[in-house]
Amino acid sequence: MQLDSRRQGSAKDYVVQELIHDIVNIKLKPGEKLCEPALCERFGVSRTPFREAELELAQRKLIVVRPKIGTFVSFIDKELVEEVRHLRSVLEAELAVMACSMLTKKDIDRLWENVAVWEPAYHRCFGYGCKVSVF
């Protein structure tokens, strides 16, 4: 049994956090069946917090529980991803407008100072021949 010394909060929360990490980073692939005994052993938890974590992830639609068959990582819903991407772009644009309306001259000067600091590092990493440049 492998216990993680960085673990904080409840065992269920820890399992949720680790499974989300594995799903997002594609360590657990869409359609892959979750092996409860192996994952309980890996996370150092009993079946109860693992099953509580499964319920939470199923509510978030990250996994699908099929009674008497198993638990599987959900497939990505492309329409939902596009809807979220669009919503995010609208929100980010509106937040940028709001932020700009609140900036003072001092804030803008500090932003330009920041650009001046990062511009040489950008060119060192990407070179001056880049077709895309923010400067």
Secondary structure, 3 states (H helix, E strand, C coil): CCCCCCCCCCHHHHHHHHHHHHHHCCCCCCCCECCHHHHHHHHCCCHHHHHHHHHHHHHCCCEEEECCCEEEECCCCHHHHHHHHHHHHHHHHHHHHHHHHHCCHHHHHHHHHHHHHHHHHHHHHHCCCCCCCCC
